[in-house]
Amino acid sequence: MLKFYRHSYPQQHLSILLLAIILWLPSLLTQTPLIYGDATSPLFNLFINIFDFSPLLTKLIALIILIFSAFLFNSVVVANRLLTKYKSLTSLCFVYMMSCMPELTTAYPFLFACPFIIMIMHVLFLVYQIDRPESYMMCVGYLTAIASMFYFPSIFLILWILVSFFIMQHYKLRFLLTPIMGMLSVYIIVFGITFLFGDFDKMLNSYLSFFQNFELDLNLSYVNKLFLIFFGALFIISFTMSLTNKTSDRANNVKKKIGIIVVLTLFSCFFLFISDSSIYNSLIFMIFSLFYAMFFSEIKKTAMANIIIVISILSILFLNYSILF
């Protein structure tokens, strides 16, 4: 199986597409209520309000976004040389990790923010590679604001961006302020439009309520906790092996990019404890998929990697299809 994903040809893309459909099929076949965001997720709410006449169509669009995000994430990882041996392995791991529980096979705010978070990652990597990065720094601010309008906790990623600037040795105050100004400019426009044409008081109260009632709590079912422990243990092994294997052979710029992802890993753990529905704060599963792919690509015994991948996919299939019975 692992050798099949050494390349990135149509047959690999087709297999990943089929896997995504198979993982999402139980959700597509069952009638489940749509997930609605509050006023802090205006773009996600706009999408739900447009397509709420058809939950099936809503799920199909969410599935398309998942597949698009998988290929986008894979291209970012390969383009930045985080993975060199297996050109489509990251997208495989992304699809099955972002569908690892039945609750994730539907439309929810983070899934719609995911492409923008991946683009933030890519633009951050570009910031490190050019001499005059101001326009890219402003761009990550714009992307953060857009992501937060689908999934509001994305607003905290501005802290990840600032820490990443320090990793890339961009210490100047104007560099640190640039993404903040970019993010605030988008919010000023949105607030202005809402003030003129929408319910500004409701939106403002929602944002204030989010911070006033902010608390950390891991709200997962017993089965989901078991799966999280299983994938978390595999992640710890993958994370350790990825950072220790052939570290000396990596170029300095790749090491800094891995450092940026390590910081994002810490934020993903923080996100998992936000709000009442922890399972929908699935940034951590996106990070899991990257380190799994890095681990599988470096493991010497490919048979062991194949066994782990097969067991993971079969376990996810069992859990996802259990909702049909």
Residue pairs with C-beta under 8 A, 6 or more apart in sequence:
1 306
1 309
1 310
2 86
2 89
2 296
2 302
2 305
2 306
2 309
3 302
4 12
4 15
5 12
5 86
5 87
5 88
5 89
5 92
6 85
6 86
6 87
7 87
7 88
8 74
8 78
8 87
8 88
12 87
12 88
13 71
13 88
13 91
15 92
16 67
16 70
16 71
16 88
16 91
16 92
16 95
17 67
19 92
19 95
19 96
19 313
20 63
20 66
20 67
20 70
20 95
20 99
21 63
22 317
23 95
23 96
23 99
23 105
23 316
23 317
23 320
24 59
24 63
24 66
24 99
24 105
24 320
26 102
26 105
26 320
26 321
26 323
26 324
27 59
27 102
27 105
27 106
27 320
27 323
28 56
28 59
28 60
28 63
29 324
30 323
30 324
31 55
32 55
32 106
33 55
34 48
34 52
34 55
34 58
34 106
34 107
35 48
35 106
35 107
35 108
35 109
35 280
36 45
36 48
37 44
37 45
37 48
37 109
37 152
38 45
38 206
38 210
39 45
39 199
39 202
39 203
39 205
39 206
39 207
40 148
40 152
40 203
40 206
40 207
40 210
41 109
41 149
41 150
41 151
41 152
42 149
42 190
42 194
42 203
43 112
43 146
43 149
43 150
44 109
44 112
44 149
44 150
44 151
47 58
47 61
47 107
47 112
48 58
48 107
51 57
51 58
51 61
52 58
58 106
58 107
59 105
59 106
59 107
61 107
62 106
62 107
62 108
62 111
62 112
65 111
65 112
65 114
65 115
66 95
66 98
66 99
66 111
66 114
67 95
68 115
69 94
69 98
69 111
69 114
69 115
69 118
70 90
70 91
70 94
70 95
70 98
71 91
72 115
72 118
72 119
73 90
73 91
73 94
73 118
73 286
73 289
73 290
74 87
74 88
74 89
74 90
74 91
74 94
76 118
76 121
76 122
76 125
77 83
77 90
77 290
77 293
78 84
78 87
78 90
79 122
80 122
80 125
80 254
80 257
81 251
81 254
82 254
82 257
82 258
82 261
82 290
82 294
83 89
83 90
83 293
83 294
83 297
84 297
85 297
85 298
86 293
86 296
86 297
89 293
89 296
89 297
90 289
90 290
90 293
92 293
92 309
93 288
93 289
93 290
93 292
93 293
93 296
94 286
94 289
94 290
96 289
96 312
96 313
96 316
97 231
97 285
97 286
97 288
97 289
97 292
98 104
98 111
98 114
98 282
98 285
98 286
98 289
99 105
99 316
99 320
100 227
100 231
100 285
100 316
100 319
101 224
101 227
101 279
101 316
101 319
101 320
102 319
102 320
102 322
102 323
103 224
103 279
103 280
104 111
104 279
104 280
104 282
104 285
105 320
108 280
109 150
109 151
109 152
109 280
110 150
110 151
110 280
110 281
110 282
110 283
111 282
112 150
112 151
113 147
113 148
113 150
113 151
113 154
114 286
116 143
116 144
116 146
116 147
116 150
116 154
117 143
117 147
117 154
117 157
117 283
117 286
119 143
120 140
120 143
120 144
120 147
120 157
120 161
121 260
121 261
121 264
123 136
123 139
123 140
123 143
124 140
124 161
124 164
124 168
124 260
125 257
125 260
126 133
126 136
127 133
127 136
127 137
127 140
127 165
127 168
127 170
128 168
128 253
128 256
128 257
129 253
130 136
133 170
133 175
134 174
134 175
134 178
137 165
137 170
137 175
137 178
137 179
137 182
138 178
138 179
138 181
138 182
139 182
140 161
140 179
140 182
141 158
141 161
141 178
141 179
141 180
141 181
141 182
141 183
141 184
141 185
141 186
142 182
142 183
142 185
142 186
144 154
144 155
144 157
144 158
144 161
144 179
144 182
144 183
145 182
145 183
145 184
145 185
145 186
145 187
146 186
147 154
147 157
148 154
148 155
148 157
148 183
149 190
152 207
152 210
153 271
153 274
153 275
153 281
155 183
156 267
156 270
156 271
157 267
158 179
158 180
158 183
159 267
160 263
160 264
160 267
161 179
162 176
162 179
163 263
164 260
164 263
165 171
165 175
165 176
167 256
167 259
167 260
167 263
168 256
168 260
170 176
191 200
191 203
194 200
194 203
214 274
216 270
216 273
216 274
217 273
217 276
217 278
218 225
218 272
218 273
218 278
219 275
219 276
219 277
219 278
220 228
220 278
220 279
223 319
224 279
227 315
227 319
230 315
231 285
231 288
231 312
234 288
234 292
234 308
234 312
235 287
235 288
235 291
235 292
237 295
238 288
238 291
238 292
238 294
238 295
238 296
239 265
239 291
239 295
241 295
241 298
241 299
242 258
242 291
242 294
242 295
242 298
243 258
243 262
245 298
246 298
247 255
250 258
261 287
261 290
264 283
264 287
265 284
265 287
265 291
267 283
268 283
268 284
268 286
268 287
269 284
271 281
271 283
271 284
272 278
272 281
272 283
272 284
273 281
274 281
275 281
295 305
296 305
296 308
296 309
299 305
